[in-house]
Amino acid sequence: MKYDETIGKSVLWNSVGTLFYCGCQWLLTVLVVRLNDDYSDAGILSLAMSIATPLATVAMLNLRTFQVAHIEDCFSDGDFIFTRIITSLVSLIICIVAVCAGRYTVYTSMCIILFVIYRLSEAIVDVLHGIDQRVWRLDIVGKSFLMRGSIMLAVFVIGEYYFSSLFISIVFMALTVYGVILFYDAPACRKSTQLSLEVNYSHLFPLIKIGVPLGAFSFLLTLLSSIPRLFMEHWHGEDILGVFGAITTITLLVPQLSSFIFNPLIPVFAERWKTSEIKGFNKLLLGSFMAIVLIGIVALISGFFLGEWALCLVFGDSIRPYSYLLCPVIGTAIITACIWLFGNILTILGDYNMLAWLSLVSVTGCLFASIILIPENALSGTILATTIGLLIECALLSTRTLGLIYKRIHMQKRTGF
């Protein structure tokens, strides 16, 4: 009983902290509008987010589920940490090359590079949080999110209000979040988990080999949202992208709330699959899916009845003409949550390569939809192109997941195990 209470408190800390951090991330898009006279800085921030998100996924290689699920025990904590440092450096180099090759102003380029450095802090701390989760110390994770979110938001306001500079604001953000990781996350992780930094360098390639298709899935999923935004910025400018970014950021709460349900259950899913408790596995999967549907329905009803009022309250009356976008965007967030669910299940099932290939098919569909729809339809075309790509991926991943489960059930009936 005491152990169960400890796990419950740990999960609660993680849920509260993660939700708070996501709220702070969303408030960035609100404050950058409120603290400026136009949508220029909001457009730059939205552009930086669009570029930083896929690069952060490259750094993470989506190895968190693999790490937590004990899928293979041959890798040490030091192996995961060393791999994460290498992939983060690679992501930063890709960012610098991409920005230099782009046609951005010097100010915009520097904001993008610094924001990517800030986002890479999430990749660094994520590997420590995976180590914490394996021993059910998600309370450390939750407290980290609370500290990083509150400090990051405070220094962002200082940068924008007193210096009127998005560049300075991002510098402050990066310095403070890395400070929290250095002085809180790393010591807490080492103390609670007997963290070993010993690295077997021969494990680097096998771990990256596993992480590449997982990272490709995560990277391609972010591209499903980023590609339409980049096309819209190219054809319609940074200001309209700022409006779109302000509306869409709040909907990230839908997949985030859904992750509260699924992520703590990763070890349970892995154990039931490993021990062939397929009935219990299926019940857990169905329950997780229904929870996403329930969260989505509540979000859609709230958006329909309160969306315009809430957007105007937060962003001002200038956002009113675009409030019709909220419910369709919430719909894309619901589909995204389902994709993450099935993607993590396929990771637990070890279907890494197929996960990447199916995602590539989805991105190809999104790319063609963006080229066709966005030049003439701007905002509505962007949402429609995103939705098409997400629906393709959700259909493919769910079909693959159900197929593997059916195959396992059939094998059990045939062998009796």
C-alpha positions, 0 to 999 in steps of 0.5 A: 500500500505504501509503495502504491501511494509512493507511485501515486504521489510520483505520478501526480507530481509529474502530471502537475509539473508537466501541465504547468510547464506546458502552460508556461510554454503556451503563455510565451506565445501569449506574452510575446503578442501582449508585450509587443505592438504587432505580431512580428516577434510572435511570428519569429517565435513561432518560426523558431518553434517550428524549426526547433521542435523537429531538431529537438526530436532528432536530439532525443531520438524518441528513446525515452519509451525504449529507455523506460520500458527495459526493452533491452537491459544491455545499455547503461545510464551512461550510454543513454546520457552520452548518446544524448549529448552526441545527438544534441550536438548534431541537432545544433549543427544541423540548425546552424547550417539550415539557418545559414542556408535560409534567407532570414535576417541576422536577428531572426537567425540568431533568435532561431539558433538560440531558441534551438539551444534552449529547446535542446535543454529538454533533450538533455534533461529528458534522459535524466528523467527517463532514469528517474522514471525507471525507479518511479521518481517522477516527483523529481521530474515534476519539480523540475518542470515546475522550476524550469517553467516558472523561471523561464516564464519570469525571465522571458517577461523581463527580456520582453518588458524591460529590453523589448528584445526577443533575442535577450529573452531567449538568452535569459531562458536558455541560461536559467533552464540549463542552470536548473538542470545543472544544480537540481536535475543532475544532483537529484537524479544521481542521489536517488538512482545511484546514477552511474556515468560509466560509458561503453563506447561500443554501445553508441552505434547499436543504441543510435541504430535503435534510436534512428527509426524511433527518432525518424518517427518523432521527427516526421510527426513534428514535420506533419505540423511544421511543414504546413507552417513553413509553407504558410510563412513562405507564401503569406509572411511571419505575421499570419504565422504569428496568429496561427502559432498563437491559436495552435499552441494552446491545443498542445495541451490535448496530447500533453494531457493524454500523455499523463495517462499513457507515459507512466504506464509504459513499464506496465505495457512492456511487462504485460507484453513480455509476459504475454498478458495480452488480455490485460495489455488490450484493456490497458490500450483500450482504456488509454485510447478512450481517455484520449477520446474523452479529453478530446470531446471535452476540449472540442465542446469547450472550444466551440462554446468558449473558444472565441471569448477565451482567445479574445480575453487572452490575445485581445480583440484582434484575434477574433477574426481567426477564432474559427480556427480553434476547433479544427486545430483541436481536432488535429491535436486529438489525432496527434495524441492518438498517433503518440499512443500507437507510436509508443505501443509500436516502440514497446512491441519493437516495430521500430523500422515500420514505425519510421516507414509509415511516418514517411508515407504520412509526411509525403501526403502532407507535403503534397497537400500543403503544396496544393492547398496553402498558396490559395487558402492560407490558414484554412489550407494549412489546417487541412493539409495538417489534418490530412497528414495526421489522419493518414499516419493515425490510420496506418499506425493503428492498423499496424498495432492491431495487426501485431496484437492479432498476430500475437493472439493467434500465435498464443492460440496455436502454441498454447503460450 
